[in-house]
Amino acid sequence: MRLAAPPIPPLPSHQLFVFLLQAGVLVLLAVLCGRLAARLGMPAVAGELCVGILLGPTVLGNVSPAAAHWLLPRDTGQFHLLDAVGQIGVLLLVGITGVEMDAALVRRRGVTALGVGAGGLLLPFGLGYAAGWAAPASLLPDGADRPVFALFVAVALSVSALPVIAKILTDMHLIHRDVGQLTLAAGMVDDVVGWILLSVVSAMAVGGGMGGDHLVMPLLATALVLTVAFCVLRPLANRVMKAAEHTSDTAVVVGAVTAFVLLCAAATQALGLEAMFGAFLAGMLISSGPRSLRARLAPLRTVVLAVFAPLFFATAGLRLDLSALTHPATLAAGAALLLVAVVGKVAGVFVGARAVGVGTWESVALGGALNARGVIQLVVAAAGLRIGVLNSASYTLIVLVAVITSLMAPPLLRWSMRHIEHTPEEQLRLHDRSVLDWKPADQTPDAHV
């Protein structure tokens, strides 16, 4: 007779206490610091990252190592509890970003958006790859593959952050302008390609390098995922969402969407791709459904943006060690990386926009807006640290680039928009409320990027 396996022991009481204390303190301080940053005219993510800096090795770890060890013990299992909650939060955050994608906008400005997006991807990707090859060895983890590291830096520098861009455009009353509309369309192109590149490079890193199989298999897996998503899951999801539109139970809709995002993330993770790629695709599939159904996801947005996102960014800040910048080589590498990121994105977008007939000052404004990396680059950096492509120093530099470029976008836009007059079409658009149906200020993860 086969004996039943003994039950799995529950989480130890002290470990649960420490986790609850950590989560409560991080969420509370992240919300407070995020609000303070917003009042100072900065993205809330800057304040939320500061929580991790204050409680992490940069400040508390140096000022009071005993207090830092009590609150954040150097225990892998303990920290992984925070990581697990943060991963769920970032997957839902990425899924919400996908939900806010407006494919119709991309189709309307298709050729122009592709030209602008291609310029904003190719040049920073090429410069980022060169920067990865030139980076000092101290920025690479032990045993890391230099070509894969260079590819990862290229991906990190080529992405843009659609949520933070939407927030900036809304706050500056530019969402109705031609520049604002084109920026959103080009940002969507960058987002989609960026997630695909991240997934492929992550699979190569886990697979062990740039050999034939390590490059071909992720590309084949990506093609398979896209085919299944848009040829099989999209029609099925549309039918389910149309049926769900008639239900009065919002909890069922929120629960089903959450499950769909997490299961799609699990599917891409199982294929060796990045889980966030699956979450993003799930959000895009949901975005093709009825607008009224998407509006009922407001409770999910509220919980993710008020709790999970601040917790994720505060946790991301715990891994920042700004003491690395005291080393001249690391500081110089950080300055060079920031210069490459800004020049590559602004110049690339400018060239791409001019190539498709966009005016000079409009091209400058597009470059300034799309230069904001925000949450997307933070997610890319977290993925790089998790899979072992980045070490603490290179992770810190990429996160700092994300924050600084997000802070640079508003002044660049203000300067360039002074030279751009309203067109008659823009005046008419002010009265066309259908153009303003997409409300990123209320519905996207903009408060955190």
NORJO-V200536 format. One record per residue. N is the residue number from 1. OMEGA is omega in whole degrees, 0 to 359 (NA if undefined). NEAR is the number of other ideal C-beta (glycine too) atoms within 8 Angstrom. D_CENTER is the distance of its C-alpha to the mean C-alpha in Angstrom with 2 decimals. Layout:
{{N:OMEGA:NEAR:D_CENTER} {N:OMEGA:NEAR:D_CENTER}}
//
This chain:
{{1:183:2:53.17} {2:180:3:49.50} {3:178:4:48.30} {4:179:4:45.13} {5:179:4:42.27} {6:181:4:41.89} {7:178:4:39.11} {8:181:4:35.86} {9:180:3:36.22} {10:177:4:34.01} {11:180:5:31.55} {12:185:6:33.80} {13:182:6:34.46} {14:179:6:33.53} {15:177:11:30.20} {16:179:9:29.37} {17:181:8:30.54} {18:179:10:28.38} {19:181:11:25.24} {20:178:8:26.04} {21:179:9:26.84} {22:183:11:23.64} {23:181:11:21.44} {24:180:8:23.63} {25:182:10:23.73} {26:180:16:19.98} {27:181:12:19.20} {28:182:8:22.16} {29:179:12:21.46} {30:179:15:17.75} {31:182:10:18.88} {32:181:9:21.73} {33:176:12:19.95} {34:177:15:17.17} {35:179:10:20.10} {36:179:9:21.89} {37:179:15:19.13} {38:178:12:18.94} {39:179:6:22.75} {40:178:6:22.66} {41:179:5:20.59} {42:174:9:17.41} {43:181:14:13.89} {44:181:12:14.23} {45:178:17:11.48} {46:177:12:14.09} {47:181:16:16.65} {48:175:18:14.76} {49:180:16:14.10} {50:177:11:17.77} {51:178:15:18.86} {52:179:17:17.88} {53:181:12:19.54} {54:184:10:22.59} {55:184:16:23.03} {56:185:16:22.04} {57:184:8:24.10} {58:185:11:23.84} {59:185:9:25.91} {60:179:12:27.26} {61:178:9:27.64} {62:184:8:29.88} {63:182:5:31.64} {64:181:6:32.46} {65:180:7:31.68} {66:179:6:33.64} {67:178:8:31.62} {68:180:13:28.32} {69:179:9:29.76} {70:182:6:31.03} {71:183:11:27.79} {72:182:10:25.49} {73:181:8:27.89} {74:181:5:27.09} {75:185:6:27.30} {76:181:5:24.98} {77:179:7:25.70} {78:182:11:25.20} {79:181:10:21.80} {80:174:8:20.72} {81:176:10:21.42} {82:180:14:18.74} {83:182:9:16.38} {84:179:8:17.31} {85:178:11:16.66} {86:179:13:13.28} {87:176:9:12.38} {88:180:10:13.74} {89:183:14:11.83} {90:176:14:8.30} {91:177:14:9.78} {92:178:15:11.22} {93:178:16:8.31} {94:177:13:6.66} {95:178:16:10.36} {96:176:16:10.96} {97:177:16:8.58} {98:178:16:10.71} {99:183:12:13.74} {100:175:15:13.43} {101:179:12:13.62} {102:182:10:17.18} {103:180:10:18.70} {104:179:6:21.93} {105:178:12:20.56} {106:180:12:19.53} {107:182:7:23.02} {108:182:7:24.79} {109:192:11:23.42} {110:186:9:22.99} {111:181:7:24.88} {112:180:14:23.83} {113:179:14:20.12} {114:178:10:20.44} {115:179:12:22.32} {116:181:19:19.92} {117:180:16:16.85} {118:178:10:18.94} {119:180:15:19.99} {120:177:18:16.53} {121:190:14:15.64} {122:183:11:19.01} {123:178:13:20.08} {124:177:16:17.05} {125:179:14:16.85} {126:179:10:20.58} {127:178:13:20.61} {128:178:18:17.80} {129:177:12:19.87} {130:179:10:22.93} {131:178:14:21.39} {132:177:14:20.51} {133:184:8:24.16} {134:184:5:25.48} {135:178:14:23.57} {136:183:7:26.03} {137:181:5:26.55} {138:179:8:25.64} {139:180:13:21.91} {140:174:11:22.25} {141:178:8:22.72} {142:178:4:26.25} {143:182:3:26.95} {144:179:11:23.70} {145:185:9:24.19} {146:179:9:23.97} {147:179:8:23.13} {148:176:14:20.19} {149:180:16:18.97} {150:177:15:19.46} {151:181:13:17.56} {152:176:15:14.53} {153:178:16:14.79} {154:178:15:15.25} {155:182:15:12.06} {156:182:14:10.11} {157:184:17:12.23} {158:183:16:12.23} {159:169:14:8.74} {160:182:15:8.39} {161:182:16:6.29} {162:180:16:8.50} {163:181:16:8.49} {164:178:17:9.58} {165:179:17:11.81} {166:179:17:13.34} {167:181:15:14.08} {168:180:14:15.72} {169:179:14:17.70} {170:181:13:18.90} {171:182:8:19.96} {172:179:10:21.78} {173:179:6:23.39} {174:186:12:22.22} {175:182:12:20.63} {176:181:11:24.10} {177:177:11:24.79} {178:179:9:24.81} {179:180:13:22.33} {180:180:11:19.92} {181:181:13:20.39} {182:177:15:20.08} {183:179:14:16.91} {184:181:16:15.23} {185:180:17:16.83} {186:178:16:15.88} {187:177:16:12.21} {188:177:16:12.39} {189:180:15:14.13} {190:181:16:11.64} {191:182:15:8.78} {192:181:10:11.41} {193:180:10:12.81} {194:179:15:9.76} {195:178:13:9.16} {196:180:11:12.92} {197:179:11:13.27} {198:181:15:10.98} {199:181:15:13.06} {200:182:13:16.24} {201:178:13:15.90} {202:178:13:15.03} {203:177:15:18.09} {204:180:14:20.14} {205:179:13:19.39} {206:181:8:20.44} {207:174:12:23.34} {208:174:7:24.64} {209:188:9:24.43} {210:176:9:24.95} {211:184:8:28.10} {212:181:5:28.95} {213:182:7:28.00} {214:178:13:24.78} {215:185:11:23.68} {216:184:8:25.46} {217:176:11:24.60} {218:179:15:20.77} {219:177:9:21.42} {220:179:8:23.96} {221:178:12:21.78} {222:178:13:19.01} {223:178:8:21.85} {224:181:9:23.23} {225:181:15:20.09} {226:180:10:19.70} {227:180:9:23.45} {228:183:9:23.66} {229:188:13:20.75} {230:179:8:22.20} {231:183:7:25.87} {232:186:8:26.35} {233:183:10:23.69} {234:177:11:23.18} {235:179:8:26.90} {236:180:8:27.13} {237:179:13:24.18} {238:179:10:25.74} {239:180:8:29.04} {240:182:9:27.72} {241:176:12:25.83} {242:176:9:28.98} {243:181:8:31.00} {244:181:11:28.70} {245:185:10:28.92} {246:178:4:32.50} {247:181:8:31.92} {248:184:3:32.28} {249:180:6:30.44} {250:180:8:26.91} {251:178:6:26.40} {252:180:9:26.99} {253:181:13:24.36} {254:180:12:21.67} {255:181:8:22.79} {256:180:10:22.93} {257:178:12:19.45} {258:179:10:18.05} {259:181:8:20.23} {260:180:12:19.28} {261:182:14:15.51} {262:180:12:16.42} {263:176:9:19.19} {264:176:14:17.24} {265:179:15:14.79} {266:181:10:18.05} {267:180:10:19.55} {268:176:15:17.10} {269:180:11:17.22} {270:180:6:20.99} {271:180:9:21.05} {272:177:10:19.53} {273:181:16:16.19} {274:181:13:12.75} {275:181:12:12.69} {276:175:15:9.16} {277:177:15:10.75} {278:179:16:13.47} {279:180:17:11.59} {280:177:15:10.01} {281:178:15:13.60} {282:178:15:15.12} {283:178:17:13.47} {284:178:14:14.73} {285:178:15:18.09} {286:182:15:18.33} {287:179:13:17.66} {288:180:9:20.82} {289:182:12:22.88} {290:180:8:24.94} {291:181:6:23.41} {292:179:7:25.53} {293:179:12:24.03} {294:180:11:20.45} {295:181:7:21.86} {296:176:9:23.12} {297:181:13:19.69} {298:178:8:19.83} {299:178:8:20.84} {300:178:12:17.86} {301:184:11:15.53} {302:181:8:17.72} {303:181:9:17.66} {304:185:14:13.94} {305:183:13:13.29} {306:186:8:16.50} {307:189:10:16.59} {308:182:15:13.88} {309:176:17:10.89} {310:179:15:13.35} {311:180:16:14.65} {312:183:12:11.52} {313:176:16:10.89} {314:177:17:14.65} {315:177:13:14.87} {316:179:15:12.42} {317:179:15:14.83} {318:182:10:17.73} {319:178:12:17.07} {320:177:14:17.21} {321:184:11:20.76} {322:176:8:21.60} {323:177:8:25.09} {324:181:10:23.99} {325:176:9:24.13} {326:176:6:27.85} {327:184:8:28.43} {328:182:5:29.28} {329:179:8:27.86} {330:179:15:24.38} {331:178:10:24.51} {332:178:8:25.65} {333:178:12:22.95} {334:178:12:20.29} {335:179:8:22.06} {336:180:9:22.36} {337:178:15:18.69} {338:179:12:17.85} {339:179:8:20.68} {340:181:14:19.61} {341:184:15:16.06} {342:182:11:17.61} {343:182:9:20.62} {344:183:16:18.98} {345:183:18:16.55} {346:181:13:19.16} {347:179:10:22.06} {348:178:15:20.46} {349:180:17:19.55} {350:180:13:23.00} {351:180:10:24.84} {352:180:15:23.14} {353:179:16:23.83} {354:181:10:27.38} {355:180:8:28.02} {356:171:11:27.54} {357:177:5:29.69} {358:182:11:27.44} {359:185:6:29.30} {360:184:6:28.99} {361:174:10:27.65} {362:179:14:25.35} {363:177:13:23.91} {364:180:12:23.48} {365:178:15:21.71} {366:178:17:19.31} {367:179:17:18.57} {368:181:14:18.13} {369:183:16:15.66} {370:177:16:13.49} {371:181:16:13.62} {372:181:15:11.02} {373:174:15:7.86} {374:188:16:6.68} {375:185:16:3.76} {376:180:15:2.00} {377:175:16:5.38} {378:178:16:5.84} {379:177:11:4.65} {380:180:15:6.69} {381:179:15:9.20} {382:178:10:9.70} {383:179:12:10.37} {384:178:14:12.68} {385:183:13:14.49} {386:184:6:14.99} {387:173:9:16.56} {388:177:8:18.53} {389:181:13:17.43} {390:169:13:16.75} {391:185:10:19.12} {392:183:9:18.97} {393:181:11:19.83} {394:176:14:17.41} {395:180:14:14.50} {396:182:14:15.76} {397:182:13:16.04} {398:177:16:12.56} {399:178:14:11.19} {400:176:10:14.03} {401:180:16:13.26} {402:182:16:9.82} {403:184:12:11.88} {404:180:9:14.92} {405:176:17:13.64} {406:178:16:12.21} {407:181:10:15.71} {408:189:12:17.44} {409:182:15:16.42} {410:180:11:18.88} {411:177:7:21.93} {412:179:15:21.46} {413:180:14:21.34} {414:182:9:24.34} {415:184:8:26.32} {416:184:13:25.87} {417:176:13:26.32} {418:184:6:29.70} {419:185:5:31.01} {420:180:11:29.93} {421:175:3:32.26} {422:173:6:31.77} {423:177:7:32.84} {424:179:6:35.06} {425:179:7:32.40} {426:178:11:30.01} {427:178:9:32.87} {428:182:8:33.38} {429:178:9:29.73} {430:182:7:29.97} {431:180:6:32.40} {432:186:8:30.59} {433:181:6:28.65} {434:179:5:27.32} {435:184:8:24.99} {436:178:9:23.56} {437:180:7:23.06} {438:187:10:19.28} {439:183:8:18.71} {440:181:14:15.15} {441:182:10:16.70} {442:193:4:17.76} {443:181:9:15.76} {444:180:12:12.04} {445:187:14:9.67} {446:183:12:10.82} {447:185:10:12.85} {448:182:16:10.18} {449:NA:16:8.37}}
//
